[in-house]
Amino acid sequence: MASADLLLHPVRLRIVKAFLGDRALTSKQLAAELPDVPAGSIYRHLARLTEAGVLQVVAERRVRATTERTYALRMYAAQMQPDEIAGMTLDQHVNAFVAYVAGLLGDFDRYIGTKPTSPGKDGAGYRVGAMWLTDAELADYLRELTAISQPRLANAPGAGRRRRMLYTVLLPAPNAQHDEAGRPPPLPWRATETKKESS
């Protein structure tokens, strides 16, 4: 099965995200974090992800008549590979992005469901900006962003640390048409005003 098909299932995507941040969880602990997902479904998806090598068993212990397994994420296997991404059709990109956004909205809903007193103080934030970059400048920016983020992504859980989810989206804006003088076309409301002024 292609990793896109494996990873973009809504429940499997939530399971994978539950392990982000160098976490090791038992199926019972995972079920407590996904209380809206039936236990049978969690076990099925855990087995599927383990068979595919996305999760690995890092510990086992006997609990009464059963064996309790602790799982951890194999980060490389949990990511779509560059050759697979390069081979995706536009429709597949749309489906993948919808799954990504749905996951983000679900995480936000669950966070708001905890009724936080001050999302800003919690560090919850979302913003959008625009940068004019050549391809080389974009490559430099991505390298610098990785250099800043990578050490922090490797942090282990510890006193005073709270797990914080980082979502990144980078979209090229559509190329705007410019006139011979290099000016962009007037905005629709400006064009209307200009017509009124000249009449």
C-alpha positions, 0 to 999 in steps of 0.5 A, a space after each residue: 500500500 502506498 504511504 499516502 493511502 496508509 497515512 491519510 486515513 483520518 483515524 490513522 492520521 490522528 494515531 500518527 499525530 498522537 505519537 509525535 514529539 518522541 512519545 511512546 504509548 500503549 494502546 490503552 493510553 492511545 485510546 484515552 487520547 482518542 476517546 471518540 474512536 472505538 477501541 476495536 478501531 484503534 487496535 485495527 489501525 495500530 496493527 495496520 501501522 505496525 505491519 507497515 513499519 510506521 509504528 514499532 513495538 518498543 516494550 512488552 509486559 504481561 498484564 494478567 492474561 494479555 501482553 501490553 505493548 508500548 509503541 513508538 513512531 518511526 519518523 521516516 516511515 511516517 512521512 510520504 517520500 519525495 518520489 511519491 509526492 513527485 508522482 502525485 496528481 493534482 487530485 491526489 494533492 487536493 485529497 492530501 491537503 483536505 486530509 491535512 486541513 481536516 486534521 488541523 481543524 480537528 486538533 483545533 476543535 479538541 483544543 478549544 473543547 478543553 475550554 482554555 482560559 487564554 489561547 494566546 498565553 498557551 502559545 496558540 497562534 495562526 497567521 499568514 504572511 507573504 514573502 517575495 523570494 527567488 527559488 534560491 532564497 526559498 531554499 535558503 529560507 527552508 534550510 534556515 527554518 529546518 535549522 531552527 526547528 530540528 533541535 526543538 523537534 528532538 526535545 524529549 518530554 520534561 518538566 515544564 514542557 508542553 507538547 505543541 503541534 506545529 503545522 506548516 503550509 507554504 503556497 506559491 501565490 498565483 502569478 499576477 498579470 502586469 501591464 507593460 509598465 510592470 503595474 498589477 491590474 487594478 483591483 475590481 473596486 478600483 476599476 469601478 471607481 475609475 469608470 465612475 470618475 471618467 463618466 
